[in-house]
Each structure stands twice: as C-alpha cells, then as structure tokens.
Amino acid sequence: MPYQHLTTRRDGAVEHLTLNRPDVRNAFNEILIAELTEWASRAHEAATRHDLRVAVVAGAGEVFSAGADVGWMAKMAGYTEEENLRDAMAVSRMFGALDQLPIPVIGRVHGAAIGGGSGLAAVCDIVVADDQTVFGFTEVKLGIVPAVISPFVLAKIGSAAARELFLTGARFGAARAKEIGLVQAVVPRSDLDATIDGYVRELLTGGAEAIATAKALIAQVSCLSPAEATALTAAAIAARRVSAEGQEGLKAFLEKRKPSWAL
C-alpha cells in the first residue's frame, strides 16, 4: 500500500523501510506512527510466510529521526490527560509492534537520532551508525520524560547508562552509543551501506525459524534466573532439533553442504 511518510523497497527477502519526512528531519507525528504500526503488521505476516527475512530501517535526507514533530508537540500541549494517554498508547503500540517482529531489524542511522529517534534505534536488533551521528534522550529538557521508549531503551543500554542519559538529557556521539550497546557498528557514512550489506548476508545464512525463536528467547530469558529459564530453554532447543528446519540444518552440516535456506 502507498504511504504518506514512508517508502519501502523489497530486494528479495529484504525490505528497506525509509522514514520519508526529510523536510522535518523525519520527526514523528500521528500519521507516521500509524503507518509504522501498519507496516509492522504487514511485515509480521510476510515474515511468518518467510517471504521477508530481514528489514533495514533508514531515514531520508540528513538525519535518521529528530524525534517528535513540532506541530504534533503543539497539539499535545493542548490535549487533556486522557487524550495524551490515548496518544501515548498509540506510540507504545508502534514501538512494541516493531520490537516484536520475528525477523532481524537493522537500523541505518545517520545525522541524528533524538528522543523517539533513539527509541527507534533501540527497537532495532542491529544498529549501524555514521560516526558523526548525535544521539540523545532529551525529553527532560522539555519537562517531560522518555517514558514510552524506556522499556526498549533499557533492554538495550541497561539502567546504569539510562540513569545518566535520561536524567541529564545530554546528547552523545556514536562512539558512546556503541559503548552502551545502543549501536553495534560505527563507520564513516560512506561505509554504512556496505556494512549493512555484510550483516544482511550473514543473517540470510541462518534459518528463518531459528532466528525468530532466538529473538523471542532473548526477550523471554532476559528477565529470568538460570534456574527459572531451564525448562524454557531445554524445550526450545529440543523443539528446534526435531523441527524440519533444524533437521535440515544438522544434515547440511554433517554432509558439508549449505542448508536449503542459505542464499
């Protein structure tokens, strides 16, 4: 379907999704939020069919995303608390839908990722950032808080880094973002696409079902003790070993050949 604030391009089993509001630095508004939520729903269906195996999220123009749109923020200022709650729930659903995609999501981040832009980076499994990118959870500077994005950001950077960056609202560079786990690779802008292509090639060598299971397992196991996780993790590996994909992978390894899914 055509989008107003997004562009999409499919390259085989890889979807390239671009925030397309360069005139406002790809800032979020109600329309972009609704479109990202809808795209995530469609991507989930395609991933379930294995038509889609990797997504790459980028921003058009000079920045990845500068956070909230000024016009949208002006509306918020006039909303009642109940209206703000509905608005915030829509944003939360969007981040949740992106975070729960059963495929790897790669963030192509450049220029700036501020507020919700950094939140969007946090729901990406792998982030490749231009070495000049500026990040920031700057909400406290406006008298508000990075509330809706906090579950996803904390899962990436932990509470120690969040205590510093949420409370100061300070901006920070790509090197610091990599240090705290928000970013996985920092490269010159000219190397962004080649680095992402390398990740994509690596991801396409894994079984789609195994990757989806591994991604879900990370979220499930991260809040459990080893003792609590024992039954869950044992069941997960047992199920994968007897699955068609698991059987094919093991046979391919023993027969010294590529598995059927490897492109």
PyRosetta script that sets phi, psi and omega in degrees:
from pyrosetta import init, pose_from_sequence

init()
pose = pose_from_sequence("MPYQHLTTRRDGAVEHLTLNRPDVRNAFNEILIAELTEWASRAHEAATRHDLRVAVVAGAGEVFSAGADVGWMAKMAGYTEEENLRDAMAVSRMFGALDQLPIPVIGRVHGAAIGGGSGLAAVCDIVVADDQTVFGFTEVKLGIVPAVISPFVLAKIGSAAARELFLTGARFGAARAKEIGLVQAVVPRSDLDATIDGYVRELLTGGAEAIATAKALIAQVSCLSPAEATALTAAAIAARRVSAEGQEGLKAFLEKRKPSWAL")
pose.set_psi(1, 149.7)
pose.set_omega(1, 178.1)
pose.set_phi(2, -75.1)
pose.set_psi(2, 142.1)
pose.set_omega(2, 177.9)
pose.set_phi(3, -114.8)
pose.set_psi(3, 154.2)
pose.set_omega(3, 177.4)
pose.set_phi(4, -83.3)
pose.set_psi(4, -39.7)
pose.set_omega(4, -173.4)
pose.set_phi(5, -119.1)
pose.set_psi(5, 10.5)
pose.set_omega(5, 177.9)
pose.set_phi(6, -130.9)
pose.set_psi(6, 149.5)
pose.set_omega(6, 167.0)
pose.set_phi(7, -124.6)
pose.set_psi(7, 147.4)
pose.set_omega(7, 179.5)
pose.set_phi(8, -131.5)
pose.set_psi(8, 148.1)
pose.set_omega(8, 176.2)
pose.set_phi(9, -144.3)
pose.set_psi(9, 126.7)
pose.set_omega(9, -180.0)
pose.set_phi(10, -100.9)
pose.set_psi(10, 130.1)
pose.set_omega(10, 176.2)
pose.set_phi(11, -123.4)
pose.set_psi(11, 89.2)
pose.set_omega(11, -174.4)
pose.set_phi(12, 64.5)
pose.set_psi(12, -119.5)
pose.set_omega(12, -179.2)
pose.set_phi(13, -94.4)
pose.set_psi(13, 13.0)
pose.set_omega(13, -177.9)
pose.set_phi(14, -115.2)
pose.set_psi(14, 128.6)
pose.set_omega(14, 178.2)
pose.set_phi(15, -105.8)
pose.set_psi(15, 129.2)
pose.set_omega(15, 175.2)
pose.set_phi(16, -103.7)
pose.set_psi(16, 115.0)
pose.set_omega(16, -177.3)
pose.set_phi(17, -111.6)
pose.set_psi(17, 127.1)
pose.set_omega(17, -177.4)
pose.set_phi(18, -124.9)
pose.set_psi(18, 126.6)
pose.set_omega(18, 170.5)
pose.set_phi(19, -67.8)
pose.set_psi(19, 125.1)
pose.set_omega(19, -170.1)
pose.set_phi(20, -122.7)
pose.set_psi(20, 63.3)
pose.set_omega(20, 173.4)
pose.set_phi(21, -131.1)
pose.set_psi(21, 56.1)
pose.set_omega(21, -172.9)
pose.set_phi(22, -61.9)
pose.set_psi(22, -25.3)
pose.set_omega(22, -179.5)
pose.set_phi(23, -68.0)
pose.set_psi(23, -21.9)
pose.set_omega(23, 176.8)
pose.set_phi(24, -121.3)
pose.set_psi(24, 29.1)
pose.set_omega(24, 175.7)
pose.set_phi(25, 57.8)
pose.set_psi(25, 37.0)
pose.set_omega(25, 177.0)
pose.set_phi(26, 54.7)
pose.set_psi(26, 38.1)
pose.set_omega(26, 179.1)
pose.set_phi(27, -72.6)
pose.set_psi(27, 152.5)
pose.set_omega(27, -179.5)
pose.set_phi(28, -80.3)
pose.set_psi(28, 138.3)
pose.set_omega(28, 165.7)
pose.set_phi(29, -138.9)
pose.set_psi(29, -176.9)
pose.set_omega(29, -175.5)
pose.set_phi(30, -59.5)
pose.set_psi(30, -37.4)
pose.set_omega(30, -176.9)
pose.set_phi(31, -69.5)
pose.set_psi(31, -47.4)
pose.set_omega(31, 179.7)
pose.set_phi(32, -60.8)
pose.set_psi(32, -40.4)
pose.set_omega(32, 179.5)
pose.set_phi(33, -62.9)
pose.set_psi(33, -45.4)
pose.set_omega(33, 179.1)
pose.set_phi(34, -64.2)
pose.set_psi(34, -39.3)
pose.set_omega(34, -178.5)
pose.set_phi(35, -69.6)
pose.set_psi(35, -39.1)
pose.set_omega(35, 176.9)
pose.set_phi(36, -64.9)
pose.set_psi(36, -37.4)
pose.set_omega(36, 177.8)
pose.set_phi(37, -64.7)
pose.set_psi(37, -43.7)
pose.set_omega(37, -179.8)
pose.set_phi(38, -66.6)
pose.set_psi(38, -41.2)
pose.set_omega(38, 178.8)
pose.set_phi(39, -61.6)
pose.set_psi(39, -42.7)
pose.set_omega(39, 179.9)
pose.set_phi(40, -60.7)
pose.set_psi(40, -37.2)
pose.set_omega(40, 178.3)
pose.set_phi(41, -65.1)
pose.set_psi(41, -44.3)
pose.set_omega(41, 178.8)
pose.set_phi(42, -66.4)
pose.set_psi(42, -39.9)
pose.set_omega(42, 179.9)
pose.set_phi(43, -64.7)
pose.set_psi(43, -37.3)
pose.set_omega(43, 179.3)
pose.set_phi(44, -62.5)
pose.set_psi(44, -43.2)
pose.set_omega(44, 178.7)
pose.set_phi(45, -63.5)
pose.set_psi(45, -44.6)
pose.set_omega(45, 179.9)
pose.set_phi(46, -64.6)
pose.set_psi(46, -37.7)
pose.set_omega(46, 178.9)
pose.set_phi(47, -66.2)
pose.set_psi(47, -37.2)
pose.set_omega(47, 179.0)
pose.set_phi(48, -62.2)
pose.set_psi(48, -32.8)
pose.set_omega(48, 177.6)
pose.set_phi(49, -84.8)
pose.set_psi(49, -4.6)
pose.set_omega(49, -175.6)
pose.set_phi(50, 67.6)
pose.set_psi(50, 14.8)
pose.set_omega(50, 173.5)
pose.set_phi(51, -71.1)
pose.set_psi(51, -29.6)
pose.set_omega(51, -178.2)
pose.set_phi(52, -120.0)
pose.set_psi(52, 127.9)
pose.set_omega(52, -176.4)
pose.set_phi(53, -121.3)
pose.set_psi(53, -21.0)
pose.set_omega(53, 178.6)
pose.set_phi(54, -147.8)
pose.set_psi(54, 144.0)
pose.set_omega(54, 173.0)
pose.set_phi(55, -123.9)
pose.set_psi(55, 140.3)
pose.set_omega(55, 176.4)
pose.set_phi(56, -118.5)
pose.set_psi(56, 121.9)
pose.set_omega(56, -177.1)
pose.set_phi(57, -106.7)
pose.set_psi(57, 128.2)
pose.set_omega(57, -177.2)
pose.set_phi(58, -137.3)
pose.set_psi(58, 176.0)
pose.set_omega(58, 176.5)
pose.set_phi(59, -125.9)
pose.set_psi(59, 137.6)
pose.set_omega(59, 178.7)
pose.set_phi(60, -76.7)
pose.set_psi(60, 151.9)
pose.set_omega(60, 175.9)
pose.set_phi(61, 82.6)
pose.set_psi(61, -145.3)
pose.set_omega(61, -169.6)
pose.set_phi(62, -89.5)
pose.set_psi(62, -12.5)
pose.set_omega(62, -179.6)
pose.set_phi(63, -139.2)
pose.set_psi(63, 159.7)
pose.set_omega(63, 175.8)
pose.set_phi(64, -70.1)
pose.set_psi(64, -61.3)
pose.set_omega(64, 174.9)
pose.set_phi(65, -166.7)
pose.set_psi(65, 131.2)
pose.set_omega(65, -179.0)
pose.set_phi(66, -92.2)
pose.set_psi(66, 12.2)
pose.set_omega(66, 177.0)
pose.set_phi(67, 96.7)
pose.set_psi(67, -135.3)
pose.set_omega(67, -174.6)
pose.set_phi(68, -83.0)
pose.set_psi(68, 139.8)
pose.set_omega(68, 176.9)
pose.set_phi(69, -67.5)
pose.set_psi(69, 138.7)
pose.set_omega(69, -178.2)
pose.set_phi(70, -60.0)
pose.set_psi(70, -42.0)
pose.set_omega(70, 179.6)
pose.set_phi(71, -64.0)
pose.set_psi(71, -39.5)
pose.set_omega(71, 177.2)
pose.set_phi(72, -65.5)
pose.set_psi(72, -40.7)
pose.set_omega(72, 178.6)
pose.set_phi(73, -64.4)
pose.set_psi(73, -35.7)
pose.set_omega(73, 178.0)
pose.set_phi(74, -63.9)
pose.set_psi(74, -37.1)
pose.set_omega(74, 176.7)
pose.set_phi(75, -65.6)
pose.set_psi(75, -43.5)
pose.set_omega(75, -179.8)
pose.set_phi(76, -56.3)
pose.set_psi(76, -39.4)
pose.set_omega(76, -177.0)
pose.set_phi(77, -60.9)
pose.set_psi(77, -26.4)
pose.set_omega(77, 179.8)
pose.set_phi(78, -98.3)
pose.set_psi(78, -3.3)
pose.set_omega(78, -179.6)
pose.set_phi(79, -74.3)
pose.set_psi(79, 152.9)
pose.set_omega(79, 168.7)
pose.set_phi(80, -75.1)
pose.set_psi(80, 169.7)
pose.set_omega(80, 178.2)
pose.set_phi(81, -62.1)
pose.set_psi(81, -37.8)
pose.set_omega(81, 179.3)
pose.set_phi(82, -65.3)
pose.set_psi(82, -42.1)
pose.set_omega(82, 178.0)
pose.set_phi(83, -65.2)
pose.set_psi(83, -38.8)
pose.set_omega(83, 176.9)
pose.set_phi(84, -65.2)
pose.set_psi(84, -34.6)
pose.set_omega(84, 178.1)
pose.set_phi(85, -64.4)
pose.set_psi(85, -45.1)
pose.set_omega(85, 178.2)
pose.set_phi(86, -61.3)
pose.set_psi(86, -42.8)
pose.set_omega(86, -180.0)
pose.set_phi(87, -62.3)
pose.set_psi(87, -46.1)
pose.set_omega(87, -178.8)
pose.set_phi(88, -66.7)
pose.set_psi(88, -35.2)
pose.set_omega(88, 178.5)
pose.set_phi(89, -65.2)
pose.set_psi(89, -35.9)
pose.set_omega(89, 177.6)
pose.set_phi(90, -64.5)
pose.set_psi(90, -40.9)
pose.set_omega(90, 178.2)
pose.set_phi(91, -65.2)
pose.set_psi(91, -43.4)
pose.set_omega(91, 179.5)
pose.set_phi(92, -61.2)
pose.set_psi(92, -41.6)
pose.set_omega(92, 178.1)
pose.set_phi(93, -62.3)
pose.set_psi(93, -38.9)
pose.set_omega(93, 179.5)
pose.set_phi(94, -62.1)
pose.set_psi(94, -52.5)
pose.set_omega(94, -179.9)
pose.set_phi(95, -61.4)
pose.set_psi(95, -39.5)
pose.set_omega(95, 178.9)
pose.set_phi(96, -63.3)
pose.set_psi(96, -41.8)
pose.set_omega(96, -179.9)
pose.set_phi(97, -64.2)
pose.set_psi(97, -39.4)
pose.set_omega(97, 178.1)
pose.set_phi(98, -69.6)
pose.set_psi(98, -42.2)
pose.set_omega(98, -177.9)
pose.set_phi(99, -64.0)
pose.set_psi(99, -32.9)
pose.set_omega(99, -174.2)
pose.set_phi(100, -92.5)
pose.set_psi(100, 7.0)
pose.set_omega(100, 176.5)
pose.set_phi(101, -59.4)
pose.set_psi(101, 135.6)
pose.set_omega(101, -176.4)
pose.set_phi(102, -84.1)
pose.set_psi(102, 18.7)
pose.set_omega(102, 177.5)
pose.set_phi(103, -123.6)
pose.set_psi(103, 158.6)
pose.set_omega(103, 174.6)
pose.set_phi(104, -67.1)
pose.set_psi(104, 136.1)
pose.set_omega(104, 176.5)
pose.set_phi(105, -116.3)
pose.set_psi(105, 124.3)
pose.set_omega(105, 179.6)
pose.set_phi(106, -106.6)
pose.set_psi(106, 131.2)
pose.set_omega(106, 176.3)
pose.set_phi(107, -96.4)
pose.set_psi(107, 126.0)
pose.set_omega(107, 174.1)
pose.set_phi(108, -101.4)
pose.set_psi(108, 96.8)
pose.set_omega(108, -168.3)
pose.set_phi(109, -109.8)
pose.set_psi(109, 130.2)
pose.set_omega(109, 179.8)
pose.set_phi(110, -146.7)
pose.set_psi(110, 157.7)
pose.set_omega(110, 174.3)
pose.set_phi(111, 75.5)
pose.set_psi(111, -77.0)
pose.set_omega(111, -179.7)
pose.set_phi(112, -156.8)
pose.set_psi(112, 145.4)
pose.set_omega(112, 173.2)
pose.set_phi(113, -139.2)
pose.set_psi(113, 95.1)
pose.set_omega(113, -172.2)
pose.set_phi(114, -113.5)
pose.set_psi(114, 141.5)
pose.set_omega(114, 176.4)
pose.set_phi(115, 56.0)
pose.set_psi(115, -117.3)
pose.set_omega(115, 178.8)
pose.set_phi(116, -61.5)
pose.set_psi(116, -23.7)
pose.set_omega(116, 174.9)
pose.set_phi(117, -65.4)
pose.set_psi(117, -41.2)
pose.set_omega(117, 174.3)
pose.set_phi(118, -68.9)
pose.set_psi(118, -32.8)
pose.set_omega(118, 175.0)
pose.set_phi(119, -63.2)
pose.set_psi(119, -40.1)
pose.set_omega(119, 178.0)
pose.set_phi(120, -64.9)
pose.set_psi(120, -39.6)
pose.set_omega(120, 175.2)
pose.set_phi(121, -60.5)
pose.set_psi(121, -37.1)
pose.set_omega(121, -176.9)
pose.set_phi(122, -66.9)
pose.set_psi(122, -28.4)
pose.set_omega(122, 179.0)
pose.set_phi(123, -85.9)
pose.set_psi(123, -3.4)
pose.set_omega(123, 173.0)
pose.set_phi(124, -81.8)
pose.set_psi(124, 140.3)
pose.set_omega(124, 179.8)
pose.set_phi(125, -71.6)
pose.set_psi(125, -37.1)
pose.set_omega(125, -179.5)
pose.set_phi(126, -132.9)
pose.set_psi(126, 128.3)
pose.set_omega(126, 177.9)
pose.set_phi(127, -118.0)
pose.set_psi(127, 125.6)
pose.set_omega(127, 173.3)
pose.set_phi(128, -109.2)
pose.set_psi(128, 120.4)
pose.set_omega(128, -173.5)
pose.set_phi(129, -118.3)
pose.set_psi(129, 141.6)
pose.set_omega(129, 168.3)
pose.set_phi(130, -60.8)
pose.set_psi(130, 137.7)
pose.set_omega(130, -174.8)
pose.set_phi(131, -66.7)
pose.set_psi(131, -8.8)
pose.set_omega(131, 177.2)
pose.set_phi(132, -101.4)
pose.set_psi(132, 5.3)
pose.set_omega(132, -177.5)
pose.set_phi(133, -66.9)
pose.set_psi(133, 140.8)
pose.set_omega(133, 175.5)
pose.set_phi(134, -109.2)
pose.set_psi(134, 131.3)
pose.set_omega(134, 178.2)
pose.set_phi(135, -113.3)
pose.set_psi(135, 164.3)
pose.set_omega(135, 174.7)
pose.set_phi(136, 178.3)
pose.set_psi(136, 138.9)
pose.set_omega(136, 170.6)
pose.set_phi(137, -104.5)
pose.set_psi(137, 80.8)
pose.set_omega(137, -165.8)
pose.set_phi(138, -94.2)
pose.set_psi(138, 9.5)
pose.set_omega(138, -171.8)
pose.set_phi(139, -57.1)
pose.set_psi(139, -38.1)
pose.set_omega(139, -177.6)
pose.set_phi(140, -62.7)
pose.set_psi(140, -23.7)
pose.set_omega(140, 177.0)
pose.set_phi(141, -64.5)
pose.set_psi(141, -20.1)
pose.set_omega(141, 179.6)
pose.set_phi(142, -104.0)
pose.set_psi(142, 4.8)
pose.set_omega(142, -179.1)
pose.set_phi(143, 80.1)
pose.set_psi(143, 14.5)
pose.set_omega(143, 176.4)
pose.set_phi(144, -120.6)
pose.set_psi(144, -169.0)
pose.set_omega(144, -175.8)
pose.set_phi(145, -136.3)
pose.set_psi(145, 154.3)
pose.set_omega(145, 176.2)
pose.set_phi(146, -80.8)
pose.set_psi(146, 63.8)
pose.set_omega(146, -169.0)
pose.set_phi(147, -77.6)
pose.set_psi(147, -55.2)
pose.set_omega(147, -173.8)
pose.set_phi(148, -64.5)
pose.set_psi(148, -36.1)
pose.set_omega(148, -179.2)
pose.set_phi(149, -80.9)
pose.set_psi(149, -11.9)
pose.set_omega(149, -171.0)
pose.set_phi(150, -58.8)
pose.set_psi(150, -40.2)
pose.set_omega(150, -179.9)
pose.set_phi(151, -61.2)
pose.set_psi(151, -36.9)
pose.set_omega(151, -176.8)
pose.set_phi(152, -78.0)
pose.set_psi(152, -37.7)
pose.set_omega(152, 179.1)
pose.set_phi(153, -69.9)
pose.set_psi(153, -44.1)
pose.set_omega(153, 180.0)
pose.set_phi(154, -62.5)
pose.set_psi(154, -35.2)
pose.set_omega(154, 177.6)
pose.set_phi(155, -64.2)
pose.set_psi(155, -26.3)
pose.set_omega(155, -179.3)
pose.set_phi(156, -90.6)
pose.set_psi(156, -45.6)
pose.set_omega(156, -169.7)
pose.set_phi(157, -109.3)
pose.set_psi(157, -12.2)
pose.set_omega(157, 179.7)
pose.set_phi(158, 80.1)
pose.set_psi(158, 167.8)
pose.set_omega(158, -173.9)
pose.set_phi(159, -74.8)
pose.set_psi(159, -29.1)
pose.set_omega(159, -177.8)
pose.set_phi(160, -63.4)
pose.set_psi(160, -49.7)
pose.set_omega(160, 178.0)
pose.set_phi(161, -66.6)
pose.set_psi(161, -36.3)
pose.set_omega(161, 179.9)
pose.set_phi(162, -64.7)
pose.set_psi(162, -36.8)
pose.set_omega(162, 178.8)
pose.set_phi(163, -59.9)
pose.set_psi(163, -39.1)
pose.set_omega(163, 177.6)
pose.set_phi(164, -73.2)
pose.set_psi(164, -51.9)
pose.set_omega(164, -167.9)
pose.set_phi(165, -80.8)
pose.set_psi(165, -33.9)
pose.set_omega(165, 175.7)
pose.set_phi(166, -69.5)
pose.set_psi(166, -39.5)
pose.set_omega(166, -172.8)
pose.set_phi(167, -80.1)
pose.set_psi(167, -34.8)
pose.set_omega(167, 177.9)
pose.set_phi(168, -83.7)
pose.set_psi(168, -28.9)
pose.set_omega(168, -173.9)
pose.set_phi(169, 67.8)
pose.set_psi(169, 14.7)
pose.set_omega(169, -175.5)
pose.set_phi(170, -71.3)
pose.set_psi(170, 145.3)
pose.set_omega(170, 173.7)
pose.set_phi(171, -81.6)
pose.set_psi(171, 152.9)
pose.set_omega(171, -178.5)
pose.set_phi(172, -147.6)
pose.set_psi(172, 159.4)
pose.set_omega(172, -173.8)
pose.set_phi(173, -88.9)
pose.set_psi(173, 179.0)
pose.set_omega(173, -177.0)
pose.set_phi(174, -65.7)
pose.set_psi(174, -35.1)
pose.set_omega(174, 179.5)
pose.set_phi(175, -63.1)
pose.set_psi(175, -42.3)
pose.set_omega(175, 177.5)
pose.set_phi(176, -66.8)
pose.set_psi(176, -39.1)
pose.set_omega(176, 178.2)
pose.set_phi(177, -61.1)
pose.set_psi(177, -37.9)
pose.set_omega(177, 177.0)
pose.set_phi(178, -69.5)
pose.set_psi(178, -39.6)
pose.set_omega(178, -179.1)
pose.set_phi(179, -59.1)
pose.set_psi(179, -36.9)
pose.set_omega(179, -176.6)
pose.set_phi(180, -94.2)
pose.set_psi(180, -2.3)
pose.set_omega(180, 175.3)
pose.set_phi(181, 94.7)
pose.set_psi(181, 2.2)
pose.set_omega(181, 177.4)
pose.set_phi(182, -71.6)
pose.set_psi(182, -30.8)
pose.set_omega(182, -178.6)
pose.set_phi(183, -122.1)
pose.set_psi(183, 144.4)
pose.set_omega(183, 179.9)
pose.set_phi(184, -103.9)
pose.set_psi(184, -26.0)
pose.set_omega(184, 178.9)
pose.set_phi(185, -143.8)
pose.set_psi(185, 136.3)
pose.set_omega(185, 177.9)
pose.set_phi(186, -120.4)
pose.set_psi(186, 122.5)
pose.set_omega(186, -175.5)
pose.set_phi(187, -141.6)
pose.set_psi(187, 162.1)
pose.set_omega(187, 171.9)
pose.set_phi(188, -60.5)
pose.set_psi(188, 151.1)
pose.set_omega(188, -176.7)
pose.set_phi(189, -54.9)
pose.set_psi(189, -35.1)
pose.set_omega(189, -178.8)
pose.set_phi(190, -64.9)
pose.set_psi(190, -17.6)
pose.set_omega(190, -178.4)
pose.set_phi(191, -102.7)
pose.set_psi(191, 1.8)
pose.set_omega(191, -176.5)
pose.set_phi(192, -56.1)
pose.set_psi(192, -53.5)
pose.set_omega(192, -172.9)
pose.set_phi(193, -68.3)
pose.set_psi(193, -38.3)
pose.set_omega(193, 178.6)
pose.set_phi(194, -64.7)
pose.set_psi(194, -39.2)
pose.set_omega(194, 179.2)
pose.set_phi(195, -66.2)
pose.set_psi(195, -42.6)
pose.set_omega(195, 178.3)
pose.set_phi(196, -64.2)
pose.set_psi(196, -42.0)
pose.set_omega(196, 177.8)
pose.set_phi(197, -58.0)
pose.set_psi(197, -37.7)
pose.set_omega(197, 177.8)
pose.set_phi(198, -63.5)
pose.set_psi(198, -43.2)
pose.set_omega(198, 176.5)
pose.set_phi(199, -63.0)
pose.set_psi(199, -43.2)
pose.set_omega(199, -179.2)
pose.set_phi(200, -60.2)
pose.set_psi(200, -46.8)
pose.set_omega(200, 179.4)
pose.set_phi(201, -58.3)
pose.set_psi(201, -42.5)
pose.set_omega(201, 179.8)
pose.set_phi(202, -64.6)
pose.set_psi(202, -42.7)
pose.set_omega(202, -178.3)
pose.set_phi(203, -65.7)
pose.set_psi(203, -32.9)
pose.set_omega(203, -179.0)
pose.set_phi(204, -74.9)
pose.set_psi(204, -6.6)
pose.set_omega(204, 175.7)
pose.set_phi(205, -85.1)
pose.set_psi(205, -11.6)
pose.set_omega(205, -179.6)
pose.set_phi(206, -92.3)
pose.set_psi(206, 156.1)
pose.set_omega(206, 175.8)
pose.set_phi(207, -69.4)
pose.set_psi(207, 134.0)
pose.set_omega(207, -177.2)
pose.set_phi(208, -60.1)
pose.set_psi(208, -43.0)
pose.set_omega(208, -179.8)
pose.set_phi(209, -68.7)
pose.set_psi(209, -38.4)
pose.set_omega(209, 179.3)
pose.set_phi(210, -64.8)
pose.set_psi(210, -41.4)
pose.set_omega(210, 178.7)
pose.set_phi(211, -64.0)
pose.set_psi(211, -43.4)
pose.set_omega(211, 178.6)
pose.set_phi(212, -61.7)
pose.set_psi(212, -41.6)
pose.set_omega(212, 179.0)
pose.set_phi(213, -65.9)
pose.set_psi(213, -42.4)
pose.set_omega(213, 179.6)
pose.set_phi(214, -62.8)
pose.set_psi(214, -41.1)
pose.set_omega(214, -179.3)
pose.set_phi(215, -64.2)
pose.set_psi(215, -43.8)
pose.set_omega(215, 178.4)
pose.set_phi(216, -66.0)
pose.set_psi(216, -37.0)
pose.set_omega(216, -178.2)
pose.set_phi(217, -64.0)
pose.set_psi(217, -37.1)
pose.set_omega(217, 178.8)
pose.set_phi(218, -57.3)
pose.set_psi(218, -47.5)
pose.set_omega(218, -179.2)
pose.set_phi(219, -65.5)
pose.set_psi(219, -37.7)
pose.set_omega(219, -177.6)
pose.set_phi(220, -72.6)
pose.set_psi(220, -43.5)
pose.set_omega(220, -172.2)
pose.set_phi(221, -80.4)
pose.set_psi(221, -25.9)
pose.set_omega(221, -174.0)
pose.set_phi(222, -60.6)
pose.set_psi(222, -24.4)
pose.set_omega(222, -179.0)
pose.set_phi(223, -104.4)
pose.set_psi(223, 12.2)
pose.set_omega(223, -179.1)
pose.set_phi(224, -113.9)
pose.set_psi(224, 152.9)
pose.set_omega(224, 171.2)
pose.set_phi(225, -77.7)
pose.set_psi(225, 161.9)
pose.set_omega(225, 177.1)
pose.set_phi(226, -54.1)
pose.set_psi(226, -40.5)
pose.set_omega(226, -179.9)
pose.set_phi(227, -64.8)
pose.set_psi(227, -42.2)
pose.set_omega(227, 179.5)
pose.set_phi(228, -67.5)
pose.set_psi(228, -29.5)
pose.set_omega(228, -175.5)
pose.set_phi(229, -84.8)
pose.set_psi(229, -11.7)
pose.set_omega(229, -172.0)
pose.set_phi(230, -54.3)
pose.set_psi(230, -53.4)
pose.set_omega(230, -176.6)
pose.set_phi(231, -64.1)
pose.set_psi(231, -41.3)
pose.set_omega(231, -179.0)
pose.set_phi(232, -63.3)
pose.set_psi(232, -48.1)
pose.set_omega(232, -176.1)
pose.set_phi(233, -71.2)
pose.set_psi(233, -36.8)
pose.set_omega(233, 177.4)
pose.set_phi(234, -64.3)
pose.set_psi(234, -41.8)
pose.set_omega(234, 178.3)
pose.set_phi(235, -64.6)
pose.set_psi(235, -36.8)
pose.set_omega(235, -178.1)
pose.set_phi(236, -65.3)
pose.set_psi(236, -46.4)
pose.set_omega(236, -178.1)
pose.set_phi(237, -71.4)
pose.set_psi(237, -36.1)
pose.set_omega(237, 178.4)
pose.set_phi(238, -62.1)
pose.set_psi(238, -43.4)
pose.set_omega(238, -179.9)
pose.set_phi(239, -65.2)
pose.set_psi(239, -39.9)
pose.set_omega(239, -179.8)
pose.set_phi(240, -68.4)
pose.set_psi(240, -35.8)
pose.set_omega(240, -178.4)
pose.set_phi(241, -64.1)
pose.set_psi(241, -34.0)
pose.set_omega(241, -178.4)
pose.set_phi(242, -96.4)
pose.set_psi(242, -3.3)
pose.set_omega(242, 178.1)
pose.set_phi(243, -70.8)
pose.set_psi(243, 159.3)
pose.set_omega(243, 178.5)
pose.set_phi(244, -59.4)
pose.set_psi(244, -41.0)
pose.set_omega(244, -179.3)
pose.set_phi(245, -67.7)
pose.set_psi(245, -43.6)
pose.set_omega(245, 179.2)
pose.set_phi(246, -63.2)
pose.set_psi(246, -41.5)
pose.set_omega(246, 177.8)
pose.set_phi(247, -63.1)
pose.set_psi(247, -42.4)
pose.set_omega(247, 178.3)
pose.set_phi(248, -64.0)
pose.set_psi(248, -42.8)
pose.set_omega(248, 179.7)
pose.set_phi(249, -62.6)
pose.set_psi(249, -44.1)
pose.set_omega(249, 179.8)
pose.set_phi(250, -66.5)
pose.set_psi(250, -41.6)
pose.set_omega(250, 178.8)
pose.set_phi(251, -64.4)
pose.set_psi(251, -41.8)
pose.set_omega(251, 179.5)
pose.set_phi(252, -61.3)
pose.set_psi(252, -41.0)
pose.set_omega(252, 178.8)
pose.set_phi(253, -63.3)
pose.set_psi(253, -46.5)
pose.set_omega(253, -178.0)
pose.set_phi(254, -68.2)
pose.set_psi(254, -31.2)
pose.set_omega(254, -179.8)
pose.set_phi(255, -90.9)
pose.set_psi(255, 3.4)
pose.set_omega(255, 177.4)
pose.set_phi(256, 56.0)
pose.set_psi(256, 48.7)
pose.set_omega(256, 176.4)
pose.set_phi(257, -136.8)
pose.set_psi(257, 167.9)
pose.set_omega(257, 176.3)
pose.set_phi(258, -75.3)
pose.set_psi(258, 143.5)
pose.set_omega(258, 174.1)
pose.set_phi(259, -68.1)
pose.set_psi(259, 162.8)
pose.set_omega(259, -172.7)
pose.set_phi(260, -62.6)
pose.set_psi(260, -26.5)
pose.set_omega(260, -176.6)
pose.set_phi(261, -84.3)
pose.set_psi(261, -16.0)
pose.set_omega(261, -175.4)
pose.set_phi(262, -67.4)
pose.set_psi(262, 128.2)
pose.set_omega(262, -177.1)
pose.set_phi(263, -94.5)
pose.dump_pdb("model.pdb")
